[in-house]
Amino acid sequence: MDYIGLKEYLRAERLCVDKALDQAVTLIESELEPDIASAIRHGVMSGGKRLRPILCSTAYRECGGQAENNAYDLAASLEMIHAYSLMHDDLPCMDDAELRRGQPTTHSVFGEDVTMRAAAALIPAAARQALSSARNLECGALGATEVVQELLEAAGAGGMVGGQWLDLLGEGQTLNPKELDELHRKKTGALLTASLVMGALSAAVDKETVSALASYGRSVGLAFQITDDVLDATQSADLLGKNPSDVDLDKSTYVGLHGLDQAKEHARERIVEALSALESIPIDAPILSILARYVVERER
């Protein structure tokens, strides 16, 4: 598969993920008051790369999983957690962002109180989504609990939430390379890594394969964040669909710490690590291989 083929693959996968997300959001809407429900639909369905759910469905498929429709339902739970994190990330008490994916942020439309409540409601909804869908995959009911545990640990204080906290603490400070890596291994990398692990667990593969895909995910997660920093430093807000805020908030970035060229080299090194992890296991994973390279060569 070349990059033209990859773009077609990503487009097709986004459609499948969006269908599963729309079904999940419709269920949530039937349970909540209208303003909360509308804010959830805005936060979840306003576009995006859908990278995490696509990594999940791809890992599931390349690990031999067969129940693709249920795999998209599982993958949707990752995007629900990701959407909640962005809705909170954009709030005035955090990044105070006005744009997300080229559209007004959720709190700009619905207000802070509604957005906080809507985002919080996505957490248990995502856990329910993961549990019900994973039960219908190769891992069965028993393995489904491990899948949900992976999702919630990646989303919690030891993962994404912990990374958001470190991000807030880092405002106005110069982090060293180890501290910056730790921040982004949690804030960005934890959920991205969980995407691979959840896909592998759902396909009921061996522990060695799950471990190798976790290593792949950790390396790709860092490469993704480094590339985000590079794009924030080199692309316009119109192309990115957001106004980069790290410089305004006096946060440490890979470009600020290492310079543009060295940051790009660090991203490429992480991709070499990711590909090495894939090569260590006896599965054929051509799409995961090209997705790793795409992470550092994308333009937004």
Secondary structure in CASP SS format (residue, H / E / C, confidence):
PFRMAT SS
TARGET T0000
AUTHOR 0000-0000-0000
METHOD secondary structure of the structure
MODEL  1
M C 1.00
D C 1.00
Y H 1.00
I H 1.00
G H 1.00
L H 1.00
K H 1.00
E H 1.00
Y H 1.00
L H 1.00
R H 1.00
A H 1.00
E H 1.00
R H 1.00
L H 1.00
C H 1.00
V H 1.00
D H 1.00
K H 1.00
A H 1.00
L H 1.00
D H 1.00
Q H 1.00
A H 1.00
V H 1.00
T H 1.00
L H 1.00
I H 1.00
E H 1.00
S C 1.00
E C 1.00
L C 1.00
E C 1.00
P H 1.00
D H 1.00
I H 1.00
A H 1.00
S H 1.00
A H 1.00
I H 1.00
R H 1.00
H H 1.00
G H 1.00
V H 1.00
M C 1.00
S C 1.00
G C 1.00
G C 1.00
K C 1.00
R C 1.00
L H 1.00
R H 1.00
P H 1.00
I H 1.00
L H 1.00
C H 1.00
S H 1.00
T H 1.00
A H 1.00
Y H 1.00
R H 1.00
E H 1.00
C C 1.00
G C 1.00
G C 1.00
Q C 1.00
A C 1.00
E H 1.00
N H 1.00
N H 1.00
A H 1.00
Y H 1.00
D H 1.00
L H 1.00
A H 1.00
A H 1.00
S H 1.00
L H 1.00
E H 1.00
M H 1.00
I H 1.00
H H 1.00
A H 1.00
Y H 1.00
S H 1.00
L H 1.00
M H 1.00
H H 1.00
D H 1.00
D C 1.00
L C 1.00
P C 1.00
C C 1.00
M C 1.00
D C 1.00
D C 1.00
A C 1.00
E C 1.00
L E 1.00
R E 1.00
R C 1.00
G C 1.00
Q E 1.00
P E 1.00
T C 1.00
T H 1.00
H H 1.00
S H 1.00
V H 1.00
F H 1.00
G C 1.00
E H 1.00
D H 1.00
V H 1.00
T H 1.00
M H 1.00
R H 1.00
A H 1.00
A H 1.00
A H 1.00
A H 1.00
L H 1.00
I H 1.00
P H 1.00
A H 1.00
A H 1.00
A H 1.00
R H 1.00
Q H 1.00
A H 1.00
L H 1.00
S H 1.00
S H 1.00
A H 1.00
R C 1.00
N C 1.00
L C 1.00
E C 1.00
C C 1.00
G H 1.00
A H 1.00
L H 1.00
G H 1.00
A H 1.00
T H 1.00
E H 1.00
V H 1.00
V H 1.00
Q H 1.00
E H 1.00
L H 1.00
L H 1.00
E H 1.00
A H 1.00
A H 1.00
G C 1.00
A C 1.00
G C 1.00
G C 1.00
M H 1.00
V H 1.00
G H 1.00
G H 1.00
Q H 1.00
W H 1.00
L H 1.00
D H 1.00
L H 1.00
L H 1.00
G C 1.00
E C 1.00
G C 1.00
Q C 1.00
T C 1.00
L C 1.00
N C 1.00
P H 1.00
K H 1.00
E H 1.00
L H 1.00
D H 1.00
E H 1.00
L H 1.00
H H 1.00
R H 1.00
K H 1.00
K H 1.00
T H 1.00
G H 1.00
A H 1.00
L H 1.00
L H 1.00
T H 1.00
A H 1.00
S H 1.00
L H 1.00
V H 1.00
M H 1.00
G H 1.00
A H 1.00
L H 1.00
S H 1.00
A C 1.00
A C 1.00
V C 1.00
D C 1.00
K H 1.00
E H 1.00
T H 1.00
V H 1.00
S H 1.00
A H 1.00
L H 1.00
A H 1.00
S H 1.00
Y H 1.00
G H 1.00
R H 1.00
S H 1.00
V H 1.00
G H 1.00
L H 1.00
A H 1.00
F H 1.00
Q H 1.00
I H 1.00
T H 1.00
D H 1.00
D H 1.00
V H 1.00
L H 1.00
D H 1.00
A H 1.00
T H 1.00
Q C 1.00
S C 1.00
A H 1.00
D H 1.00
L H 1.00
L H 1.00
G C 1.00
K C 1.00
N C 1.00
P C 1.00
S C 1.00
D C 1.00
V C 1.00
D C 1.00
L C 1.00
D C 1.00
K C 1.00
S C 1.00
T C 1.00
Y H 1.00
V H 1.00
G H 1.00
L H 1.00
H H 1.00
G C 1.00
L H 1.00
D H 1.00
Q H 1.00
A H 1.00
K H 1.00
E H 1.00
H H 1.00
A H 1.00
R H 1.00
E H 1.00
R H 1.00
I H 1.00
V H 1.00
E H 1.00
A H 1.00
L H 1.00
S H 1.00
A H 1.00
L H 1.00
E H 1.00
S C 1.00
I C 1.00
P C 1.00
I C 1.00
D C 1.00
A C 1.00
P H 1.00
I H 1.00
L H 1.00
S H 1.00
I H 1.00
L H 1.00
A H 1.00
R H 1.00
Y H 1.00
V H 1.00
V H 1.00
E H 1.00
R C 1.00
E C 1.00
R C 1.00
END
